[in-house]
Amino acid sequence: MPGFSTRAIRAASRIPEVPQPPLNVPIYASSTFEVADANELAELLEFARPGHSYSRYSNPTLEILGTALAELEDGEAGIVTASGMAAVHAAVLSVLRSGHELLIPRAVYGGMVGLASAVLDRVGIAVRAVDTTDRDAVAEAIGPHTRMLWLETISNPTTALADIADLAELAHARELVVAVDNTFASPALATPLAHGADLVVHSTTKYIGGHSDLVGGALVGKGQLVRAARAIMLNVGGNGSPWDAFLTLRGLKTLDLRMERHSSNALRVARALEVAPGVAAVHYPGLASHPQHELATRVLRNGRAGGMLALEVEGGRKHGERFLERVRLAVHATSLGGVETLVSHPASSSHRQLADDELASAGLSPGMLRVSIGLEDPEDLVEDLVAAARPEA
Ligand SMILES: Cc1ncc(COP(=O)(O)O)c(C=O)c1O
């Protein structure tokens, strides 16, 4: 009879046949999968047959999540990555090579700027920033080496919107690939592929996960482009984890409900802040005063404008920082999209490297705060945020 360890390993690895399907997708916590022969493994490693060989390449839990997101985003295929930035990296590197240029919005998530300086610069990919709310500026910025246009459905942190359909038409006429970061909107509010985008990326860390308890990313889109991105992802080890994918699947089930409440809470808070003492401006696509409010009603579904707003307090940088110290309910922390309201001050955090004039050209001001409105009771949020903005008596 085999020894205890041998028997224990065998006994603890028996995979059950489950006649009654569970309601939730199991966490396939296995780095590797048993194959019948060398040919099967070779074919799996080439994705030439369905199945899984090694979890850096694919894994059932990750596959279910990738397929679910592709379905909800109107995409042909989807992959799950270790973080939003791993998805951004795979999208960019699978389309661009040395000598190419990437066009990004002037008001863009700071991680994109970090990727440009820490990675793309080293591999000879140029990055040019343009005001993507200005069609003519985008048309003019496309040069002979530009191969990709990067957009954010709702920009981080200024809440400027991209007219995806219009810009995709322009970019496709010049043979560019159009990639959209849909993190702020989530597929419950917007589906950029339906507006003509080729690739969509998400930080699932944010709304899709929804509970500030995981870091993950995803990329969906046209099959061929997703397969090319997968080759980059698996060769640099940017794959997601089945544990985080489980939490993300759980979050996905309530995404629509949460986005409804994030949006109604944010609109209520934005309206209150707009007339509150000490507030210079509120940027929220759901407000009639937002310069792209009409576009928001076309790009974002069901009259919802999401949970992100930018707030400018009077008194510049000093009062921006003071606001963070004054909030009692909202939490001063980076990230967004969770059930709790988070506030951050881009001029002293994500955009701290920028001088005031550089902030202005990215559409930011020194007194701007980014607020990720959570799912708390709206009257409590209004009270907290209005009090934090109030000038000293
Ligand atoms: C719009 C946007 N895209 C991408 C990312 C990167 O996501 P992650 O932190 O999951 O890599 C973030 C993170 O804040 C984000 O806000």
The ligand as an SDF file (V2000), in Angstrom:
LIG
                    3D

 16 16  0  0  0  0  0  0  0  0999 V2000
   -9.5260   54.8660  -15.0360 C   0  0  0  0  0  0  0  0  0  0  0  0
   -8.5290   53.8890  -14.4930 C   0  0  0  0  0  0  0  0  0  0  0  0
   -7.9390   53.0140  -15.3250 N   0  0  0  0  0  0  0  0  0  0  0  0
   -7.0310   52.1220  -14.8940 C   0  0  0  0  0  0  0  0  0  0  0  0
   -6.6600   52.0730  -13.5670 C   0  0  0  0  0  0  0  0  0  0  0  0
   -5.6140   51.0880  -13.1260 C   0  0  0  0  0  0  0  0  0  0  0  0
   -6.1930   50.0630  -12.4240 O   0  0  0  0  0  0  0  0  0  0  0  0
   -5.4140   49.1050  -11.3860 P   0  0  0  0  0  0  0  0  0  0  0  0
   -5.0540   49.9550  -10.2110 O   0  0  0  0  0  0  0  0  0  0  0  0
   -6.3860   48.0110  -11.1250 O   0  0  0  0  0  0  0  0  0  0  0  0
   -4.1900   48.6320  -12.0930 O   0  0  0  0  0  0  0  0  0  0  0  0
   -7.2480   52.9550  -12.6580 C   0  0  0  0  0  0  0  0  0  0  0  0
   -6.8660   52.9280  -11.2380 C   0  0  0  0  0  0  0  0  0  0  0  0
   -7.1630   53.8300  -10.4830 O   0  0  0  0  0  0  0  0  0  0  0  0
   -8.2120   53.8900  -13.1270 C   0  0  0  0  0  0  0  0  0  0  0  0
   -8.7890   54.7710  -12.2990 O   0  0  0  0  0  0  0  0  0  0  0  0
  1  2  1  0
  2  3  1  0
  2 15  2  0
  3  4  2  0
  4  5  1  0
  5  6  1  0
  5 12  2  0
  6  7  1  0
  7  8  1  0
  8  9  2  0
  8 10  1  0
  8 11  1  0
 12 13  1  0
 12 15  1  0
 13 14  2  0
 15 16  1  0
M  END
$$$$
